[in-house]
Amino acid sequence: MALENYIRDIQDFPKPGIGFKDITPLLGSAEAVKECMGLLLSNLKDKNIDKVVGVESRGFFFATLLAYELNAGFVPVRKPNKLPYETISSSYELEYGIDTLEVHIDGIQKGDRVLIHDDVLATGGTAAAVCELVEKLGGVIVQCNFLMQLSFLNGKDKISKYDIYSPLIY
């Protein structure tokens, strides 16, 4: 299945000069979702994942499905002031600005084997911030996986010490 046919390009979103990869057509196809899940799970056999961290907001779609399939807990990483309990935070640069992410302080326990999932690896700032949060809480990052990777932005360089997987590379 050609998954790239389910990704819609939106120019100048969220601001001029940015080419946005819209995954909503993919999410609307049960077959494409099943194909994505198969690919994302393909190299996670026997990895003994304890927690799947999903990054707000599009990372939540597949992270919850991955957690279910891996019999693991799901941990949301969100933008500031969205989580109700005590959090830790990390700031990072986007290709179009600066942002901060937070996670509950009890979301990951020391030694938990963690899969980090987000929809796209672009500049790597978001992924690096999430890795920092996981490690601050004592988690062991088993893999960072993404639905797609924008290789021309070299985001993998910021998280190169981790196992990285994405079925779609642009």
N, C-alpha and C positions, 0 to 999 in steps of 0.2 A: 504494500500500500504506500502510495506517495503522500506521506503526511504533510509535506510542504504545500500541497494543494489545499489544505485545510487551514492554512495560516494566511490571514489577510494583511496586506501592507497598507498602512494609513500614513500618508505623508503629513509632516508638520504637526504631529501630535506627540506629546502634550504641548509642544511649543514649536515655533518655526525652526526648521533645520533637522528635526528629529524624525526618523522613520520608525514608526511603531509597528510591532508585530502583534496583530490581534488574533488571539486564540479562540475567540467565541465561535467561529465556524467549526473548529475542531471539537469543542465541547458539545456542540449540537449534533455530533455524529457518534452514535454508540459504537460503530465499527472503528472509528478513528481513536476514540478513547480506549477501547480494548487493545488496539494495536500499540498505542503509547504505553499503556500499563505493561504489556508484555515486554516491550523494549526496556522500560525503566527498571523492571524487576529482573531482567535477564542476567545481570551480573551481580545480583545480590543474594544468590543462593548461598546458604551456610555462612552468612555474615553475622548472624545473631544480633540483629538490630533491636535495641531496647526502645528507642524513641525516634520518631520522625519529626523533624522541625520543618514547618511550613512557613514561608515568608509572605507577609501581607502584600497584596491580597490574592493575586493570581496563583501564587504558590500553594495556596490552601486547597485548590481543586484536586490536584493530584497527590499532595502530601497526605491528605486524609485517606484517600484510596490506598496509597502505599502503606500507611500505618495499618489499615485493616488487613491487607494482604500479608503483611509481615508479622501480624499479631503483635504489634508494637503500639506504644502510646503516641499520641499526637501532641506536639507542643507548638502553639502559635507564636510567631514573632511578629510584633505589630508596631505601628507608628506610635509616637508618644501619646500618653493619656487615654489609651484604648483598653488597656488591661486593668482589671479592678483590684488586683492584689499588688503587693510590693514587687518592684521590678529592678533590673539593672539595665543599663542602656549603652549603646555604642553609636557614635556618629560616623558618617561616611559621605563620600562625594558620589553624586550621580553624574551621568553625562550632561545633565542639565540643571545641576544645583547641589545643595547639601541637605542631608536628611538625617534622622535619628531613628533607631529601632530599639524596641524593648522586649524583654522576656520576663516572665515570672521567675522569682528567685528559687522557687521549688519545682520548676518545670523539668529540670534535668538534675539528676543525682550524680555525685562523684562516681566515675567509672562507667556510667551509662554509655553504651555504644550507639552512636547517633548518625542517622542519615539526614542530611540537609537537602531540602528540595525547594526550588523556585522555578518559575516558568522560563526565565531567560537569564543567561550569563552574558552581560554586556561589558561594562568597564571593570567589573569585579569588586566594586566598592561595597555594594550590598552584601555580596557573598562573604567578603572579608570581615565585615562587621558582624555578620551572623556567626561566622567561625569564632570570632573573638568572644562573643557572648557565650557560646557553647563551651568553650575552653575555660572561661572565667568560672563557670558553674561546675567544672570538673568533668565534662563530657569528653568522650573519645570520638573524634570524627572518623567514621568509617568511609563515607563517601559524600561528595557534594554532587547531586544530580539535578539536571535542568532539562526541561523539555527541548530547549534550543540554546545554541551558543552563537553569539555574533563575533566570530573569530577575528574580524578586522579591528575590533576594539581591544583585543589582547587582555580581556578580563581574567583569563586562566592564569596569567602571570602573577596576579595578586593572591591566588590561592593554589599556587603550583605545588606546595608541599602536601596537598591532599589528592586523593583519588577523585578524578572528575569524570563524569559521564553525561553525555547528552546525545539523544538520537538524531537531532537536527542540528547541522552546523552551517551557518551562513558566512 
